[in-house]
């Protein structure tokens, strides 16, 4: 399994989503977090599984939530660039790719 690292802004998105879902229904934030963890573990085992959406960037959808994990994989690690809702403005996270260089 390859190492996985979240950009800080992606971690903040996760925290915001968990808080939002907890506000909607008790325990829903935990379900979101578990679904995200499942997706991240899958990506760590199979980093090339997500379809390429531009350059080195890939996405992987959560099963039960309308969110994508946007990530970049190389030989040593996977970097989670964003955890983005499907309806959020497209490609808002692209500027974050500069943090990877």
Phi and psi restraints in degrees (value plus and minus 20) as a CYANA .aco file:
   2 UNK   PHI    -112.5   -72.5
   2 UNK   PSI     132.6   172.6
   3 UNK   PHI     -88.9   -48.9
   3 UNK   PSI     126.3   166.3
   4 UNK   PHI    -143.1  -103.1
   4 UNK   PSI     114.8   154.8
   5 UNK   PHI    -151.6  -111.6
   5 UNK   PSI     116.0   156.0
   6 UNK   PHI    -118.3   -78.3
   6 UNK   PSI     116.3   156.3
   7 UNK   PHI     -84.8   -44.8
   7 UNK   PSI     130.4   170.4
   8 UNK   PHI     -78.2   -38.2
   8 UNK   PSI     -58.6   -18.6
   9 UNK   PHI     -86.7   -46.7
   9 UNK   PSI     -51.9   -11.9
  10 UNK   PHI     -90.0   -50.0
  10 UNK   PSI     -59.3   -19.3
  11 UNK   PHI     -79.9   -39.9
  11 UNK   PSI     -60.9   -20.9
  12 UNK   PHI     -83.6   -43.6
  12 UNK   PSI     -59.3   -19.3
  13 UNK   PHI     -81.4   -41.4
  13 UNK   PSI     -60.3   -20.3
  14 UNK   PHI     -82.9   -42.9
  14 UNK   PSI     -67.0   -27.0
  15 UNK   PHI     -79.9   -39.9
  15 UNK   PSI     -62.2   -22.2
  16 UNK   PHI     -84.1   -44.1
  16 UNK   PSI     -62.5   -22.5
  17 UNK   PHI     -85.3   -45.3
  17 UNK   PSI     -62.7   -22.7
  18 UNK   PHI     -81.2   -41.2
  18 UNK   PSI     -65.8   -25.8
  19 UNK   PHI     -82.1   -42.1
  19 UNK   PSI     -62.3   -22.3
  20 UNK   PHI     -80.5   -40.5
  20 UNK   PSI     -70.2   -30.2
  21 UNK   PHI     -85.0   -45.0
  21 UNK   PSI     -56.9   -16.9
  22 UNK   PHI     -83.3   -43.3
  22 UNK   PSI     -54.4   -14.4
  23 UNK   PHI     -89.6   -49.6
  23 UNK   PSI     -45.1    -5.1
  24 UNK   PHI     -99.6   -59.6
  24 UNK   PSI     -62.4   -22.4
  25 UNK   PHI    -181.4  -141.4
  25 UNK   PSI     117.3   157.3
  26 UNK   PHI     -77.9   -37.9
  26 UNK   PSI     110.6   150.6
  27 UNK   PHI      67.5   107.5
  27 UNK   PSI     -32.0     8.0
  28 UNK   PHI     -89.1   -49.1
  28 UNK   PSI     -54.0   -14.0
  29 UNK   PHI     -82.8   -42.8
  29 UNK   PSI     -58.6   -18.6
  30 UNK   PHI     -85.5   -45.5
  30 UNK   PSI     -58.5   -18.5
  31 UNK   PHI     -84.9   -44.9
  31 UNK   PSI     -60.5   -20.5
  32 UNK   PHI     -81.9   -41.9
  32 UNK   PSI     -66.6   -26.6
  33 UNK   PHI     -81.0   -41.0
  33 UNK   PSI     -60.2   -20.2
  34 UNK   PHI     -86.0   -46.0
  34 UNK   PSI     -61.1   -21.1
  35 UNK   PHI     -84.6   -44.6
  35 UNK   PSI     -59.4   -19.4
  36 UNK   PHI     -85.0   -45.0
  36 UNK   PSI     -64.6   -24.6
  37 UNK   PHI     -80.3   -40.3
  37 UNK   PSI     -62.6   -22.6
  38 UNK   PHI     -78.6   -38.6
  38 UNK   PSI     -65.4   -25.4
  39 UNK   PHI     -83.8   -43.8
  39 UNK   PSI     -63.5   -23.5
  40 UNK   PHI     -85.0   -45.0
  40 UNK   PSI     -60.2   -20.2
  41 UNK   PHI     -84.5   -44.5
  41 UNK   PSI     -59.9   -19.9
  42 UNK   PHI     -82.9   -42.9
  42 UNK   PSI     -66.0   -26.0
  43 UNK   PHI     -80.5   -40.5
  43 UNK   PSI     -59.5   -19.5
  44 UNK   PHI     -83.5   -43.5
  44 UNK   PSI     -54.0   -14.0
  45 UNK   PHI    -100.6   -60.6
  45 UNK   PSI     -53.5   -13.5
  46 UNK   PHI    -155.2  -115.2
  46 UNK   PSI      53.0    93.0
  47 UNK   PHI     -84.3   -44.3
  47 UNK   PSI     -39.6     0.4
  48 UNK   PHI    -115.6   -75.6
  48 UNK   PSI     -10.9    29.1
  49 UNK   PHI     -91.8   -51.8
  49 UNK   PSI     -55.5   -15.5
  50 UNK   PHI     -93.1   -53.1
  50 UNK   PSI     124.0   164.0
  51 UNK   PHI     -86.9   -46.9
  51 UNK   PSI     125.0   165.0
  52 UNK   PHI     -92.5   -52.5
  52 UNK   PSI     112.1   152.1
  53 UNK   PHI    -136.3   -96.3
  53 UNK   PSI     -15.2    24.8
  54 UNK   PHI     135.6   175.6
  54 UNK   PSI     103.0   143.0
  55 UNK   PHI      37.4    77.4
  55 UNK   PSI    -140.8  -100.8
  56 UNK   PHI    -116.2   -76.2
  56 UNK   PSI     -19.2    20.8
  57 UNK   PHI    -104.8   -64.8
  57 UNK   PSI     114.9   154.9
  58 UNK   PHI    -146.5  -106.5
  58 UNK   PSI     143.9   183.9
  59 UNK   PHI    -153.6  -113.6
  59 UNK   PSI     134.0   174.0
  60 UNK   PHI    -163.0  -123.0
  60 UNK   PSI     102.4   142.4
  61 UNK   PHI    -103.6   -63.6
  61 UNK   PSI     122.9   162.9
  62 UNK   PHI     -93.9   -53.9
  62 UNK   PSI     126.9   166.9
  63 UNK   PHI     -88.8   -48.8
  63 UNK   PSI     -65.4   -25.4
  64 UNK   PHI    -130.0   -90.0
  64 UNK   PSI     -17.3    22.7
  65 UNK   PHI    -150.5  -110.5
  65 UNK   PSI     131.2   171.2
  66 UNK   PHI    -105.9   -65.9
  66 UNK   PSI      41.3    81.3
  67 UNK   PHI    -151.2  -111.2
  67 UNK   PSI     127.6   167.6
  68 UNK   PHI    -134.8   -94.8
  68 UNK   PSI     123.7   163.7
  69 UNK   PHI    -113.8   -73.8
  69 UNK   PSI      97.5   137.5
  70 UNK   PHI    -118.7   -78.7
  70 UNK   PSI     105.2   145.2
  71 UNK   PHI    -168.1  -128.1
  71 UNK   PSI     143.5   183.5
  72 UNK   PHI    -144.7  -104.7
  72 UNK   PSI     109.9   149.9
  73 UNK   PHI    -136.5   -96.5
  73 UNK   PSI     118.1   158.1
  74 UNK   PHI    -151.0  -111.0
  74 UNK   PSI    -189.3  -149.3
  75 UNK   PHI     -86.4   -46.4
  75 UNK   PSI     -46.5    -6.5
  76 UNK   PHI    -122.3   -82.3
  76 UNK   PSI     -49.3    -9.3
  77 UNK   PHI    -178.2  -138.2
  77 UNK   PSI     144.8   184.8
  78 UNK   PHI    -132.1   -92.1
  78 UNK   PSI     112.0   152.0
  79 UNK   PHI    -132.8   -92.8
  79 UNK   PSI      99.9   139.9
  80 UNK   PHI    -101.9   -61.9
  80 UNK   PSI      96.5   136.5
  81 UNK   PHI    -108.7   -68.7
  81 UNK   PSI     -56.4   -16.4
  82 UNK   PHI    -177.5  -137.5
  82 UNK   PSI     134.2   174.2
  83 UNK   PHI    -142.2  -102.2
  83 UNK   PSI      76.6   116.6
  84 UNK   PHI    -133.0   -93.0
  84 UNK   PSI     114.3   154.3
  85 UNK   PHI     -87.6   -47.6
  85 UNK   PSI     125.2   165.2
  86 UNK   PHI     -78.9   -38.9
  86 UNK   PSI     -51.7   -11.7
  87 UNK   PHI    -110.5   -70.5
  87 UNK   PSI     -25.3    14.7
  88 UNK   PHI     -86.4   -46.4
  88 UNK   PSI     136.1   176.1
  89 UNK   PHI     -72.8   -32.8
  89 UNK   PSI     114.5   154.5
  90 UNK   PHI     -84.1   -44.1
  90 UNK   PSI     119.3   159.3
  91 UNK   PHI      40.0    80.0
  91 UNK   PSI       4.3    44.3
  92 UNK   PHI     -82.1   -42.1
  92 UNK   PSI     -41.6    -1.6
  93 UNK   PHI    -107.9   -67.9
  93 UNK   PSI     -24.5    15.5
  94 UNK   PHI     -76.9   -36.9
  94 UNK   PSI     -56.3   -16.3
  95 UNK   PHI     -83.0   -43.0
  95 UNK   PSI     -43.1    -3.1
  96 UNK   PHI     -87.7   -47.7
  96 UNK   PSI     -40.9    -0.9
  97 UNK   PHI     -82.5   -42.5
  97 UNK   PSI     -45.1    -5.1
  98 UNK   PHI     -84.2   -44.2
  98 UNK   PSI     -44.2    -4.2
  99 UNK   PHI     -91.8   -51.8
  99 UNK   PSI     -33.2     6.8
 100 UNK   PHI    -105.6   -65.6
 100 UNK   PSI     -35.2     4.8
